[in-house]
Amino acid sequence: MRGRTLLLALSTLVLAAPVFADRSLVAAKPAPIVNPRIDMAGYLEVSSEAARHRETHRLTEAEFIRMSRLARTVILDARSREKFDELHVKGAINLSFPDIAVESLKRTLPDKNQRILIYCNNNFANGEGPFPSKLGRASLNLSTYISLYTYGYRNVYELGPLLDLAKTRIPMVSSPPRLAARD
């Protein structure tokens, strides 16, 4: 019995020896890929800061309606243009999330102190066409809030609750159909 155990141990060592001897078979840690325009550590840091700030900037339906009527207030809809045109909060402007960038913000929201109200798909139930549900962790409110905060906007307020689209008191409108461009 003892001989078999010794033989088994020696066989294992002999079979494993080439793996340990050949360093090329050991996974080397790849060199980091550097891109000065992508900063994950900075994103995670500002996201945490924005999350703390956001907790004091969430609104009820009544607060959202009241603030939307105040002078110097912009309602920003960051959904796609297609969904915005289908149905949006009355008076909202559209700046689709993928289009949020230095220049588009300068044109659309030049005053970083201006009051901005945001909402997204996950604020409205029973409207899957214009407001398709997203996973809670992928809610457009989160990305939009963090993005605006990152660009220096601190007067941003987010509609908080989930509202039934058929029962909300927030006025909604559709955009008229656009004419196709002629070649």
Residue frames relative to the residue before (quaternion, step in Angstrom):
aa qw qx qy qz dx dy dz
M 1.0000 0.0000 0.0000 0.0000 0.00 0.00 0.00
R 0.6662 0.5079 -0.2967 0.4584 3.52 0.98 -0.93
G 0.6298 0.5436 -0.3188 0.4542 3.57 1.06 -0.72
R 0.6456 0.5180 -0.3178 0.4625 3.55 1.03 -0.82
T 0.6437 0.5246 -0.3188 0.4570 3.59 0.97 -0.85
L 0.6597 0.5010 -0.2988 0.4738 3.55 0.99 -0.92
L 0.6461 0.5220 -0.3083 0.4637 3.58 0.98 -0.88
L 0.6488 0.5122 -0.3082 0.4709 3.59 0.98 -0.85
A 0.6583 0.5042 -0.3086 0.4660 3.61 0.93 -0.86
L 0.6643 0.4951 -0.3032 0.4709 3.59 0.95 -0.86
S 0.6325 0.5302 -0.3297 0.4583 3.61 0.99 -0.80
T 0.6411 0.5220 -0.3214 0.4617 3.58 0.98 -0.83
L 0.6667 0.4984 -0.3027 0.4642 3.58 0.92 -0.88
V 0.6541 0.5112 -0.3164 0.4591 3.59 0.94 -0.86
L 0.6857 0.4798 -0.2916 0.4632 3.59 0.92 -0.87
A 0.7082 0.4573 -0.2591 0.4714 3.59 1.03 -0.76
A 0.4988 0.6994 -0.4128 0.3028 3.62 1.13 -0.47
P 0.6657 0.4962 -0.3458 0.4371 3.66 0.80 -0.78
V 0.6133 0.5503 -0.3548 0.4416 3.61 1.06 -0.69
F 0.7050 0.4524 -0.2657 0.4772 3.58 0.88 -0.91
A 0.6601 0.5170 -0.3107 0.4477 3.57 1.07 -0.69
D 0.7238 0.3981 -0.2376 0.5110 3.59 1.03 -0.74
R 0.2896 -0.7982 0.5100 0.1375 3.59 -0.19 1.33
S 0.5839 0.5980 -0.3805 0.3958 3.59 1.14 -0.50
L 0.6380 0.5271 -0.3321 0.4525 3.59 1.20 -0.40
V 0.5978 0.5290 -0.3652 0.4790 3.58 1.25 -0.27
A 0.4695 -0.6955 0.4673 0.2785 3.58 -0.78 1.04
A 0.2484 -0.7579 0.5892 0.1293 3.54 -0.75 1.10
K 0.4942 -0.6345 0.4991 0.3225 3.55 -1.10 0.68
P 0.3930 -0.7377 0.4876 0.2519 3.59 -0.65 1.06
A 0.5498 -0.5850 0.4757 0.3595 3.53 -1.20 0.57
P 0.5265 -0.6363 0.4453 0.3459 3.59 -0.96 0.76
I 0.3624 -0.6949 0.5754 0.2337 3.54 -1.11 0.73
V 0.2032 -0.8134 0.5400 0.0733 3.56 -0.49 1.22
N 0.1220 0.7431 -0.6517 0.0901 3.53 -1.00 0.94
P 0.3423 -0.7841 0.4767 0.2020 3.61 -0.33 1.19
R 0.6551 0.5046 -0.3180 0.4638 3.62 1.24 -0.22
I 0.7013 0.3445 -0.2573 0.5686 3.58 1.28 0.10
D 0.0367 0.8231 -0.5569 0.1044 3.57 -0.49 1.23
M 0.1929 -0.8239 0.5253 0.0898 3.58 0.15 1.31
A 0.6515 0.5118 -0.3291 0.4532 3.60 0.87 -0.85
G 0.6636 0.4947 -0.2974 0.4758 3.58 0.95 -0.86
Y 0.6292 0.5368 -0.3263 0.4577 3.58 1.03 -0.80
L 0.6766 0.4880 -0.2979 0.4640 3.58 0.86 -0.92
E 0.6382 0.5285 -0.3195 0.4598 3.58 1.05 -0.76
V 0.7075 0.4374 -0.2683 0.4859 3.59 0.80 -0.99
S 0.5911 0.5660 -0.3665 0.4426 3.61 1.10 -0.57
S 0.6515 0.5014 -0.3107 0.4771 3.58 0.97 -0.82
E 0.6463 0.5099 -0.3065 0.4778 3.56 0.99 -0.85
A 0.6620 0.5023 -0.2964 0.4707 3.59 0.95 -0.91
A 0.6239 0.5456 -0.3407 0.4439 3.60 1.01 -0.75
R 0.6503 0.4949 -0.3173 0.4812 3.59 0.98 -0.78
H 0.6490 0.5170 -0.3033 0.4686 3.58 0.97 -0.87
R 0.6429 0.5682 -0.3063 0.4123 3.58 0.95 -0.96
E 0.6122 0.5938 -0.3562 0.3817 3.59 0.97 -0.78
T 0.7231 0.3892 -0.2433 0.5162 3.60 1.13 -0.52
H 0.6994 0.4458 -0.2503 0.4995 3.58 1.32 0.11
R 0.4676 0.6414 -0.4648 0.3924 3.57 1.09 0.73
L 0.2234 -0.8203 0.5235 0.0562 3.54 -0.90 1.00
T 0.4494 -0.6165 0.5687 0.3077 3.52 -1.26 0.53
E 0.6873 -0.4404 0.3522 0.4578 3.57 -1.26 0.09
A 0.6727 0.4983 -0.3003 0.4573 3.62 0.86 -0.95
E 0.6563 0.4998 -0.3167 0.4682 3.62 0.96 -0.82
F 0.6230 0.5412 -0.3310 0.4577 3.58 1.02 -0.82
I 0.6623 0.4958 -0.3010 0.4743 3.60 0.90 -0.94
R 0.6617 0.5107 -0.3073 0.4549 3.60 0.87 -0.94
M 0.7065 0.4571 -0.2740 0.4657 3.59 0.80 -0.96
S 0.6112 0.5671 -0.3574 0.4208 3.60 1.08 -0.65
R 0.6762 0.4929 -0.2809 0.4699 3.59 1.20 -0.48
L 0.5423 0.6269 -0.3995 0.3915 3.60 1.24 -0.18
A 0.5709 -0.5825 0.4545 0.3582 3.55 -1.15 0.65
R 0.8273 0.2220 -0.1874 0.4808 3.56 -1.24 0.59
T 0.5042 0.6043 -0.4492 0.4229 3.57 1.09 0.78
V 0.1277 -0.7613 0.6328 0.0598 3.54 -1.00 0.91
I 0.2134 -0.7238 0.6393 0.1475 3.55 -1.04 0.83
L 0.1284 -0.8182 0.5599 0.0225 3.56 -0.57 1.19
D 0.1174 -0.7603 0.6380 0.0343 3.53 -0.89 1.04
A 0.1530 -0.8296 0.5347 0.0501 3.59 -0.48 1.19
R 0.4046 0.6991 -0.4902 0.3275 3.59 1.22 0.33
S 0.6858 -0.4480 0.3493 0.4548 3.57 -1.25 0.07
R 0.6272 -0.5380 0.4015 0.3950 3.56 -1.20 0.49
E 0.6153 0.5644 -0.3366 0.4354 3.58 1.03 -0.79
K 0.6986 0.4438 -0.2714 0.4913 3.61 0.84 -0.94
F 0.6067 0.5521 -0.3449 0.4563 3.59 1.03 -0.75
D 0.6812 0.4894 -0.2921 0.4596 3.59 0.84 -0.98
E 0.6151 0.5640 -0.3442 0.4302 3.56 1.06 -0.74
L 0.7521 -0.2449 0.1890 0.5819 3.60 0.91 -0.92
H 0.1300 0.7857 -0.5952 0.1076 3.57 -0.93 0.93
V 0.6417 -0.4867 0.4090 0.4290 3.54 -1.33 0.19
K 0.5334 -0.6429 0.4505 0.3151 3.55 -0.90 0.97
G 0.8028 0.2586 -0.2199 0.4902 3.56 -0.87 1.00
A 0.5077 0.6602 -0.4233 0.3565 3.59 1.24 -0.14
I 0.2683 -0.7007 0.6286 0.2045 3.52 -1.31 0.45
N 0.3319 -0.7510 0.5395 0.1866 3.55 -1.15 0.57
L 0.1131 0.7083 -0.6924 0.0787 3.50 -1.02 0.99
S 0.3229 -0.7892 0.4939 0.1702 3.53 -0.05 1.35
F 0.6146 -0.6094 0.3533 0.3550 3.60 -0.87 0.94
P 0.6733 0.4848 -0.3374 0.4447 3.65 0.80 -0.78
D 0.6812 0.4902 -0.2868 0.4620 3.58 1.20 -0.44
I 0.4688 0.6511 -0.4658 0.3732 3.60 1.23 0.02
A 0.2318 0.7433 -0.5807 0.2376 3.54 -0.57 1.27
V 0.7542 -0.3963 0.2634 0.4525 3.56 -1.26 0.24
E 0.7472 0.4194 -0.2363 0.4583 3.61 0.64 -1.09
S 0.6640 0.4991 -0.3279 0.4501 3.62 0.89 -0.82
L 0.6392 0.5073 -0.3290 0.4753 3.60 1.07 -0.65
K 0.6197 0.5393 -0.3456 0.4536 3.60 1.01 -0.76
R 0.6870 0.4705 -0.2730 0.4817 3.59 1.01 -0.84
T 0.7632 0.4160 -0.2064 0.4493 3.58 0.79 -1.04
L 0.8016 0.0912 -0.0005 0.5909 3.58 0.95 -0.92
P 0.0379 -0.8652 0.4993 0.0257 3.61 0.59 1.11
D 0.7111 0.4049 -0.2522 0.5165 3.62 1.11 -0.58
K 0.3079 -0.7914 0.5030 0.1611 3.58 -0.35 1.24
N 0.6547 0.4982 -0.3172 0.4718 3.60 1.25 -0.22
Q 0.4562 0.6900 -0.4471 0.3404 3.58 1.27 -0.11
R 0.4883 -0.6469 0.5012 0.3031 3.58 -1.10 0.75
I 0.0514 -0.7932 0.6064 -0.0203 3.57 -0.79 1.08
L 0.1443 -0.7642 0.6245 0.0725 3.56 -0.88 1.00
I 0.0827 -0.8006 0.5924 0.0343 3.58 -0.92 0.90
Y 0.0079 -0.7485 0.6630 0.0123 3.52 -1.33 0.49
C 0.1290 -0.8056 0.5726 0.0809 3.59 -1.22 0.21
N 0.7885 -0.3103 0.2510 0.4679 3.53 -1.37 -0.15
N 0.7331 0.4667 -0.2454 0.4297 3.56 0.84 -0.98
N 0.5490 0.5800 -0.4201 0.4309 3.60 1.20 0.24
F 0.7798 0.3164 -0.1573 0.5168 3.59 1.19 -0.40
A 0.2069 -0.7652 0.6031 0.0892 3.54 -0.86 1.09
N 0.8129 0.2849 -0.2178 0.4590 3.55 -1.32 0.43
G 0.6605 0.4266 -0.3332 0.5204 3.54 1.02 0.86
E 0.0237 0.8701 -0.4918 0.0230 3.57 0.90 0.94
G 0.5745 0.5828 -0.3949 0.4175 3.62 1.10 -0.47
P 0.8079 0.2509 -0.1429 0.5137 3.59 0.43 -1.14
F 0.7881 0.2416 -0.1155 0.5542 3.59 1.15 -0.58
P 0.0183 -0.8250 0.5648 -0.0047 3.64 0.48 1.12
S 0.5075 -0.6712 0.4543 0.2923 3.56 -0.96 0.91
K 0.1640 -0.7394 0.6455 0.0988 3.51 -1.20 0.72
L 0.6067 -0.4959 0.4410 0.4376 3.57 -1.24 0.22
G 0.6147 -0.5889 0.3806 0.3612 3.58 -1.01 0.76
R 0.6821 0.4868 -0.2822 0.4670 3.57 1.00 -0.80
A 0.7105 0.4067 -0.2416 0.5209 3.57 1.28 -0.35
S 0.2839 0.7887 -0.5015 0.2140 3.58 1.25 0.29
L 0.5097 -0.6721 0.4523 0.2897 3.54 -0.91 0.95
N 0.5431 0.6068 -0.4059 0.4149 3.61 1.13 -0.52
L 0.6643 0.5219 -0.3133 0.4337 3.58 0.89 -0.92
S 0.6975 0.4674 -0.2806 0.4651 3.57 0.78 -1.01
T 0.6603 0.5118 -0.3121 0.4525 3.57 0.95 -0.89
Y 0.6515 0.5161 -0.3191 0.4554 3.58 0.90 -0.90
I 0.6750 0.4894 -0.2949 0.4668 3.57 0.84 -0.99
S 0.6542 0.5194 -0.3186 0.4480 3.58 0.93 -0.85
L 0.6719 0.4809 -0.3057 0.4732 3.59 0.83 -0.94
Y 0.6323 0.5291 -0.3250 0.4632 3.58 0.97 -0.84
T 0.6437 0.5367 -0.3123 0.4473 3.57 0.95 -0.91
Y 0.7085 0.4418 -0.2485 0.4909 3.58 1.04 -0.79
G 0.6586 -0.5705 0.2916 0.3947 3.59 1.26 0.19
Y 0.5065 0.6273 -0.4372 0.3985 3.60 1.23 0.17
R 0.0707 -0.8311 0.5517 0.0008 3.58 -0.63 1.13
N 0.6509 0.4970 -0.3069 0.4849 3.58 1.28 -0.21
V 0.3490 0.7320 -0.4849 0.3274 3.55 1.00 0.99
Y 0.0707 -0.7881 0.6115 0.0045 3.55 -0.95 0.96
E 0.2410 -0.7974 0.5473 0.0808 3.53 -0.97 0.96
L 0.4422 -0.6376 0.5587 0.2930 3.55 -1.02 0.85
G 0.2971 -0.8261 0.4602 0.1323 3.57 -0.63 1.12
P 0.7806 0.4125 -0.2386 0.4045 3.61 0.57 -1.07
L 0.4725 -0.5826 0.5688 0.3373 3.50 -1.44 0.13
L 0.0831 -0.8222 0.5630 -0.0110 3.57 -0.58 1.19
D 0.4530 -0.6400 0.5411 0.3040 3.55 -1.11 0.68
L 0.4748 -0.7089 0.4458 0.2707 3.56 -0.62 1.13
A 0.6765 0.4935 -0.2952 0.4600 3.60 1.04 -0.71
K 0.7616 0.3814 -0.1944 0.4865 3.60 1.18 -0.47
T 0.4866 0.6841 -0.4423 0.3154 3.60 1.19 -0.25
R 0.3950 -0.7007 0.5457 0.2348 3.54 -1.19 0.64
I 0.4919 0.6260 -0.4422 0.4130 3.58 1.28 -0.04
P 0.3901 -0.7432 0.4865 0.2426 3.61 -0.63 1.05
M 0.1481 -0.7861 0.5987 0.0404 3.55 -0.97 0.99
V 0.0380 -0.7826 0.6211 0.0160 3.55 -1.20 0.64
S 0.3432 -0.6808 0.5984 0.2464 3.54 -1.35 0.29
S 0.4314 -0.6612 0.5373 0.2967 3.54 -1.19 0.49
P 0.5371 -0.6051 0.4582 0.3679 3.58 -1.06 0.62
P 0.5965 -0.5681 0.4101 0.3915 3.59 -1.09 0.57
R 0.3926 -0.7097 0.5384 0.2286 3.54 -1.09 0.78
L 0.4381 -0.6627 0.5365 0.2846 3.51 -1.12 0.67
A 0.4682 -0.6663 0.5020 0.2914 3.55 -0.97 0.84
A 0.4967 -0.6488 0.4896 0.3044 3.55 -1.04 0.79
R 0.3277 -0.7401 0.5541 0.1944 3.57 -1.00 0.83
D 0.4440 -0.6931 0.5065 0.2567 3.52 -1.08 0.78
